[in-house]
Structure formats: structure tokens, C-alpha cells
Amino acid sequence: MKGKSSFRFNILMFSAAVFILTSIAYALWLTQAFPLWSIFIFLVIFVLLFAFIVDIPIDKFKWSAKKTSLLTSSIMIIAAIVTQSTWTIVTPNWSFTVSTDKSSYMLGEDVNITAVLKNTGFITHSFKSKVSEPVLIIVFQLLGPGGTVPVSVWWNSPWEENISEFLIMPSQSLGRSFSWNQTNISNPWFWNQTYMPSTYRITAFIPNAQGEVISDSYALFSASTRINVTSS
């Protein structure tokens, strides 16, 4: 009985080690620390060490190589499933969108803008913005052939640089609304004058707390939409 108990204990330890090893290797693969095939290198190393360290009375208990392979494979699959499920639950997942109440406006008409950040994950997650009011808006006039040259004409000023943390529960959202009256506050020669018919790109972003400057180029989240402004 003592030999049988020792054998079962060894198998239990072996199973736990394979589970832990596979979980660590798969978690590292999910973080892209190393490729998936490296898991099998870890497994081979552990099996070799196990074969030298642990004495399993194979003949007495008829513990075949087939059973060992089946046990090892089963534990690896279970470990991968558990790790993947845990990773899916704890990994932040966000949806960030910006929209307007219409796609086309008359010259001088207010443009109502809504930006929404939604937590589409399974648990409460947080983020840090470089500003106390997290969502910023920039309106660009699209010039040049095909609208390839964006020129900023408006933003929701002033921006107060103050790193702030925000928590959002699962399936909950953080939303902000803005109104652009089509005035230009960017170019001094058009200051607060109703701007001109054109195609505009509206960009909403949440500046990264670790970003060098407050800019959509250093955004934690960013989204854009386009509108047309016509004179008639």
C-alpha cells in the first residue's frame, strides 16, 4: 500500500507540474513572449527531469507509456483551456466610437458630437487619461486631392493636463457630448468666424497618460467620423 500511495502521490505531483508548466508557457505565449511551440520544449524538459527524479513502478502498476501520454495531453489541454478562459476574463476589452447626429449640415449649423467608451470585457477595468476630462475632440477640414490634407479648425478647449484614472464596470460606458458651432478657433485670420463648406473629419481621443504630449498621435483610444458641410 505504501508503494501504491507513493505512486499516486508522484502522479499527482507530475500532473500538477504539467498543469502549472503548461499554464505559464501558454500565458507567456498569449503575451507574445515566445511562440506556442515553446510549450512543447518545456514539456519535454519536464518529462525528462521527471523520469530521472521520480521512481514509478511501471511493471507493478501497469502504468504504460500510452497512459502517461494520455494523462499529459489531457492535462495540457485542460491547462490551456483554463488559461485561455482566465485570460479572456481578465484582459481589458474596449469599444470607442464617435458619432454625429447627422452626416450633412448646413453652413453655420451646430454639429452635435457624441463619443462613447464602452467596457466590453467581463470585469471592471480602468484606464488613465492625461487630462482630467478624458475625451478630447479635434475637427479637421480635409483639403487637397481626395481630402488627404487634414487641417485642424476646432477643438474642445481648454485642456487641463492632470493625469486621472477612470473605472468602468462591464457593459457600462463613459460618454461625452460636444457641440461644434462651425467656428474656426485654430487659424487667427478665421478666429471665431463661421467656417466654410467642406468635408470635415471629427476625431475623438483619450490621451495616454504616458504620452509625451496631449495629441491624438499619443492616444489611448481614438475614433473618427466624417461630415459634410454645405452652403445650401
C-alpha positions in Angstrom: 0.0 0.0 0.0 2.8 2.3 0.8 4.3 1.9 -2.7 0.9 2.4 -4.3 0.3 5.6 -2.2 3.7 6.9 -3.2 3.0 6.2 -6.8 -0.3 8.1 -6.7 1.4 11.0 -5.0 4.1 11.0 -7.7 1.4 11.0 -10.4 -0.4 13.9 -8.6 2.8 15.9 -8.4 3.5 15.2 -12.0 0.0 16.3 -13.1 0.2 19.5 -11.1 3.7 20.3 -12.5 2.5 19.7 -16.1 -0.6 21.9 -15.4 1.5 24.7 -14.0 4.2 24.5 -16.7 1.6 24.5 -19.5 -0.3 27.4 -17.9 2.8 29.5 -17.6 4.0 28.7 -21.1 0.6 29.4 -22.7 0.2 32.6 -20.7 3.6 33.8 -22.0 2.6 32.9 -25.5 -0.6 34.9 -25.1 1.6 37.9 -24.2 3.7 37.1 -27.2 6.7 36.5 -25.0 7.6 33.4 -27.1 5.9 31.2 -29.7 3.4 28.4 -28.9 5.8 25.6 -29.9 8.0 26.6 -27.0 5.4 24.9 -24.7 6.4 21.5 -26.0 10.1 22.3 -25.3 9.1 23.0 -21.7 7.1 19.8 -21.6 9.9 17.6 -22.9 12.4 19.1 -20.4 10.0 18.5 -17.6 9.2 14.9 -18.6 13.0 14.1 -18.8 13.6 15.6 -15.4 10.6 13.7 -14.0 11.8 10.4 -15.5 15.2 10.8 -13.7 13.9 12.2 -10.4 10.7 10.2 -9.8 10.7 6.4 -9.5 7.4 5.0 -10.8 7.0 1.2 -10.5 5.7 0.7 -14.0 5.6 -3.0 -14.0 3.7 -3.3 -10.7 1.0 -0.9 -11.6 1.0 -1.4 -15.3 1.5 2.3 -15.9 2.2 2.3 -19.7 3.7 5.0 -21.9 0.3 5.3 -23.6 -1.4 6.2 -20.3 1.4 8.6 -19.5 0.9 10.3 -22.9 -2.8 10.4 -22.5 -2.6 11.9 -19.0 0.0 14.5 -20.1 -2.0 15.5 -23.2 -5.3 15.8 -21.2 -3.6 18.0 -18.5 -2.1 20.2 -21.2 -5.5 20.7 -22.9 -7.2 21.5 -19.6 -4.4 23.9 -18.6 -4.7 25.7 -22.0 -8.5 25.9 -21.7 -8.3 27.3 -18.1 -5.5 29.7 -19.0 -7.4 31.0 -22.1 -10.6 31.4 -20.2 -8.8 33.3 -17.4 -7.0 35.4 -19.9 -10.3 36.3 -21.7 -11.9 37.3 -18.4 -9.2 39.5 -17.1 -8.0 41.1 -20.3 -9.4 44.6 -20.9 -11.6 44.9 -23.9 -12.9 48.3 -25.0 -15.1 49.8 -27.7 -14.5 53.5 -28.5 -16.7 55.3 -31.0 -17.6 58.9 -32.1 -20.7 59.9 -34.0 -22.7 63.0 -35.0 -26.4 63.5 -35.1 -26.3 63.9 -38.9 -23.9 63.2 -41.7 -24.5 66.5 -43.5 -25.0 70.0 -42.2 -25.9 73.5 -43.5 -23.2 76.2 -43.1 -23.3 77.6 -39.6 -25.5 74.7 -38.2 -24.5 73.2 -34.8 -22.8 69.8 -35.1 -23.6 67.6 -32.2 -20.9 65.1 -31.4 -21.0 62.1 -29.1 -18.0 60.0 -28.0 -18.5 56.7 -26.1 -16.0 54.4 -24.5 -17.6 51.1 -23.5 -16.2 48.3 -21.4 -17.0 45.1 -23.4 -14.9 42.9 -21.1 -16.2 40.6 -18.3 -14.9 42.5 -15.3 -14.4 46.2 -14.2 -11.4 47.8 -15.9 -9.7 51.1 -15.5 -7.6 53.4 -17.6 -5.6 56.6 -17.1 -6.0 59.7 -19.2 -3.5 62.6 -19.4 -6.3 65.1 -18.8 -9.0 65.3 -16.1 -11.8 65.4 -18.6 -10.8 62.2 -20.6 -12.4 62.7 -24.0 -11.0 65.3 -26.4 -12.3 66.4 -29.8 -10.5 67.8 -32.8 -12.2 68.9 -36.0 -10.1 68.8 -39.2 -11.0 70.3 -42.6 -10.0 67.8 -45.3 -8.2 69.6 -48.1 -6.2 68.5 -51.1 -6.9 65.8 -53.6 -9.3 63.3 -52.1 -9.2 65.1 -48.7 -5.7 63.8 -47.9 -4.6 67.0 -46.1 -6.2 67.5 -42.7 -6.1 71.0 -41.2 -7.4 71.4 -37.7 -10.0 74.1 -37.2 -11.6 73.4 -33.8 -11.1 71.5 -30.5 -12.9 71.4 -27.2 -10.6 73.7 -25.3 -9.3 74.3 -22.8 -7.4 71.1 -21.9 -6.2 70.7 -18.4 -3.3 68.3 -18.1 -4.0 66.3 -15.0 -3.5 62.5 -15.0 -6.7 60.9 -13.9 -7.9 57.3 -13.5 -11.4 56.1 -14.6 -13.1 52.8 -13.7 -15.8 51.4 -15.9 -17.9 48.3 -15.0 -18.6 45.6 -17.5 -21.1 46.5 -20.2 -21.1 50.1 -18.9 -20.0 53.2 -20.8 -18.3 56.5 -20.4 -19.9 59.1 -22.8 -19.3 62.7 -23.5 -21.2 65.1 -25.8 -19.9 68.2 -27.6 -21.3 70.8 -29.9 -19.3 72.5 -32.7 -20.9 75.7 -34.0 -18.7 75.6 -37.1 -16.4 78.4 -36.0 -12.7 78.3 -36.5 -10.6 78.7 -33.4 -7.3 77.4 -34.9 -6.3 80.0 -37.6 -6.1 83.6 -36.3 -7.4 85.0 -39.6 -10.6 83.0 -39.2 -10.9 83.3 -35.4 -14.5 82.5 -34.3 -15.8 83.1 -37.8 -18.3 80.7 -39.3 -16.2 78.4 -41.4 -16.7 77.2 -45.0 -18.5 74.4 -46.8 -16.2 71.3 -47.0 -15.7 67.8 -45.8 -14.6 67.5 -42.2 -13.1 64.7 -40.1 -14.0 64.7 -36.4 -11.6 62.8 -34.2 -12.3 61.9 -30.6 -9.5 60.5 -28.5 -8.4 59.8 -24.9 -4.8 60.9 -24.5 -2.5 58.3 -23.0 -1.3 59.2 -19.5 2.2 58.1 -20.6 2.1 60.1 -23.8 4.7 62.7 -24.4 2.2 65.4 -25.4 -1.6 65.8 -25.5 -2.3 64.7 -29.1 -4.3 62.1 -31.0 -0.9 60.7 -32.0 -0.4 59.6 -28.4 -3.9 58.4 -27.8 -5.0 55.5 -25.6 -8.2 55.3 -27.6 -9.1 57.1 -30.8 -12.0 57.1 -33.3 -13.0 59.3 -36.3 -16.0 60.1 -38.4 -16.7 62.4 -41.3 -19.3 65.0 -42.1 -20.2 67.3 -45.0 -21.0 71.0 -44.6 -22.9 72.6 -47.5 -24.0 76.1 -48.2 -27.4 75.2 -49.5 
